[in-house]
Amino acid sequence: MNRLEHKVAIVTGAGSGMGREEALLFAREGATVVATDINEAAVQAVAKEIEAAGGQALAFAHNVASEEDWVSIVDKTVKQFGRIDVLVNNAGVSLAVGLLDTTIDQWNKVMGINVTGTFLGMKHVVPVMIENKGGSVVNISSIAGLTGGSGAGAYTASKGAVRLLTKAAAVDYGKFNIRVNSVHPGFIETPMSSDLIKNEQMLQWFLSQTALPRVGEASEVAAAVLFLASDDSSYVTGIELPVDGGVTAK
């Protein structure tokens, strides 16, 4: 049997990169996927791809920093499918700006999407999971949430907050059979990282930091997210899972 058979999963930031791979993989594993993204055209294309392959999907334009958007999407999902079994808080934004050069608007944008978006997702989905007597939340952080990154203070702070928000939720909601874990990707090839990877000097620096000397693929992150979303990880909660080729092992 497919690992997400009969489960309903919300995946944010599903229009491209890791979120797209997660949504497509979840659908192949039997999930009904509710794919959301700030880019409506991109996420609609993902939903159509899922449906063309025989899966079931809905797509919504979604600003994860908007509580109104979260209320609407959760309400529509429950009305349509009656439950939510999996939430992947994947949507995020990066900012490669030093702390002292970061404007308050930049800080608020990064925190709004990366931290407030994750908080709001759990705030509105976890009650549905409690009603359904269980579920799995996977929050996408970063290796920057595990180590002190240089030149990206706001981003590092946001991803560290996601890590500990995950642990707090795991402790609070385990009694309801709800598991909450975080995934910490390293150097992964996505549209967000493509410019950095095309820079040969930057690429060589990336590779020098990685025990497995290559850039990771979005599908490799999706496979780790699937493990945490599925019953394969039924006794796993509150962990941070690096998918980083060994950056944090060095």
C-alpha positions in Angstrom: 0.0 0.0 0.0 1.2 3.5 -0.7 2.5 5.3 2.4 0.0 8.1 2.4 -3.0 6.2 1.2 -6.3 7.9 2.4 -4.4 10.8 3.9 -5.1 14.5 3.2 -1.9 16.7 3.1 -1.5 20.5 2.9 1.9 21.5 1.3 2.7 25.2 1.3 5.2 26.7 -1.2 4.2 23.8 -3.5 4.6 25.8 -6.8 8.3 25.1 -7.2 11.4 23.6 -5.7 11.2 21.4 -2.7 7.5 22.1 -2.2 6.7 20.9 -5.7 8.6 17.7 -5.3 6.9 17.1 -1.9 3.5 17.6 -3.4 4.2 15.3 -6.4 5.7 12.6 -4.2 2.9 12.7 -1.7 0.4 12.3 -4.6 2.3 9.3 -5.9 2.2 7.8 -2.4 -1.6 8.1 -2.4 -2.3 11.4 -0.6 -4.9 13.9 -1.6 -2.8 17.0 -1.9 -3.8 20.6 -1.1 -1.0 22.5 -2.7 -0.6 26.2 -1.9 1.7 29.0 -3.1 2.0 32.7 -3.4 2.3 32.0 -7.2 -1.1 30.8 -8.1 -0.3 29.9 -11.7 2.6 27.7 -10.6 0.7 25.8 -8.0 -2.3 25.3 -10.3 0.2 23.7 -12.8 1.4 21.3 -10.0 -2.2 20.4 -9.2 -2.9 19.7 -12.9 0.2 17.5 -13.1 -1.0 15.5 -10.1 -4.4 15.0 -11.6 -3.0 14.1 -15.0 -1.1 11.3 -13.3 -4.3 10.0 -11.7 -4.0 11.7 -8.3 -6.3 14.2 -6.5 -5.3 17.7 -5.7 -6.6 21.2 -5.0 -4.5 24.4 -5.5 -4.8 27.7 -3.8 -3.1 31.1 -3.9 -1.7 31.5 -0.4 0.2 34.1 1.5 1.3 32.1 4.5 1.8 35.2 6.6 -1.9 35.9 6.3 -4.1 34.4 9.0 -7.1 35.1 6.8 -5.6 32.9 4.0 -4.9 30.1 6.5 -8.5 30.2 7.9 -9.9 30.1 4.3 -7.7 27.2 3.1 -8.2 25.0 6.2 -12.0 25.6 6.0 -12.1 24.7 2.3 -10.0 21.6 2.9 -12.1 20.3 5.8 -15.3 21.0 3.9 -14.1 19.2 0.8 -12.3 16.2 2.4 -13.4 16.1 6.1 -9.9 15.9 7.6 -6.2 17.0 7.4 -3.6 14.3 8.2 -0.4 16.0 7.1 0.8 19.6 7.1 4.1 20.5 5.5 5.1 24.1 6.3 7.5 24.4 3.3 7.0 28.0 2.1 9.9 30.2 2.9 12.1 33.1 1.7 15.8 33.6 2.0 17.8 36.8 2.6 21.6 36.9 2.1 22.1 40.2 3.9 24.3 40.8 6.9 22.6 41.6 10.1 23.7 45.2 10.4 22.6 45.9 6.8 19.1 44.3 7.2 16.3 46.8 7.1 13.3 46.4 9.4 11.1 45.7 6.4 13.4 42.9 5.3 13.5 41.5 8.8 9.7 41.6 9.1 9.2 39.9 5.7 11.6 37.0 6.5 10.0 36.5 9.9 6.5 36.9 8.6 6.9 34.1 5.9 9.3 31.8 7.7 8.2 32.0 11.3 4.7 33.5 11.4 3.7 31.3 8.4 4.8 28.2 10.2 3.0 29.3 13.4 -0.2 30.1 11.6 -0.2 26.8 9.8 0.0 24.9 13.1 -2.4 27.2 14.8 -5.1 26.4 12.3 -4.4 22.8 11.3 -3.5 21.2 14.6 -7.1 21.7 16.0 -8.3 19.7 13.0 -5.8 17.0 13.7 -6.8 16.9 17.3 -10.4 16.3 16.2 -9.2 13.5 13.9 -7.1 12.0 16.7 -3.7 12.4 15.1 -1.6 13.8 12.3 1.9 14.7 11.3 3.4 18.2 10.9 6.7 18.7 9.0 8.3 22.1 9.2 11.0 23.0 6.7 13.9 24.7 8.4 17.5 24.8 7.2 21.0 23.9 8.2 21.0 27.7 9.1 18.6 26.7 11.9 21.3 24.4 13.3 24.5 26.4 12.8 25.4 30.1 12.8 25.4 31.2 9.2 27.5 34.1 8.0 25.9 37.1 6.2 22.3 36.0 6.7 21.3 37.0 10.2 17.5 37.4 9.7 17.3 34.1 7.7 19.3 32.2 10.3 17.2 33.6 13.2 14.0 32.6 11.4 15.1 29.1 10.7 16.3 28.7 14.3 12.9 29.8 15.5 11.2 27.2 13.3 13.4 24.5 14.8 12.4 25.4 18.4 8.8 26.1 17.6 8.7 22.6 16.2 10.0 21.1 19.4 7.6 23.1 21.5 4.6 21.9 19.4 5.9 18.3 19.6 5.9 18.4 23.4 2.5 20.1 23.6 0.6 17.9 21.1 2.1 14.5 21.3 -0.7 13.5 23.8 -3.1 13.9 20.8 -1.1 11.6 18.6 0.3 14.5 16.6 3.9 14.3 15.6 5.9 17.5 14.8 9.3 17.4 13.2 11.6 19.7 11.3 13.7 19.0 8.2 17.0 21.0 7.6 18.0 21.1 4.0 21.6 21.9 3.1 22.7 23.0 -0.4 19.8 22.0 -2.5 19.3 22.9 -6.2 16.0 24.8 -6.4 14.9 28.0 -8.3 15.7 29.9 -5.1 19.4 28.7 -5.1 20.1 28.5 -8.8 21.9 31.8 -9.1 24.3 30.8 -6.3 24.9 27.4 -7.7 25.7 28.9 -11.1 28.4 31.0 -9.5 31.5 28.7 -9.8 33.3 30.2 -6.9 30.3 29.8 -4.6 29.6 26.3 -5.9 33.2 25.2 -5.0 32.8 26.7 -1.6 29.5 24.8 -1.1 31.2 21.6 -2.1 34.1 22.2 0.2 31.7 22.3 3.1 29.9 19.1 2.3 31.0 15.6 3.2 29.1 14.3 0.1 30.7 16.6 -2.5 27.7 17.5 -4.6 24.6 19.7 -4.5 21.5 18.0 -3.2 18.3 17.5 -5.2 14.8 18.7 -4.1 13.6 15.1 -4.5 16.0 14.0 -1.8 14.5 16.5 0.6 11.0 15.3 -0.4 11.9 11.7 0.4 12.9 12.7 4.0 9.7 14.7 4.4 7.7 11.7 3.2 9.3 9.6 5.9 8.2 12.0 8.6 4.8 12.5 7.1 4.0 8.8 6.9 3.5 6.1 9.5 7.0 4.9 8.8 8.0 7.5 11.5 5.2 6.7 13.9 7.4 6.9 17.0 9.4 10.0 15.8 8.6 13.5 17.1 10.4 16.6 18.0 13.5 15.8 15.9 15.5 17.9 13.5 16.5 15.9 10.4 19.3 17.4 8.4 19.3 16.6 4.6 22.6 18.3 4.0 25.1 15.9 2.6 27.0 16.0 5.8 27.5 19.8 6.2 26.5 19.6 9.9 28.7 16.5 10.4 31.9 18.5 9.8 
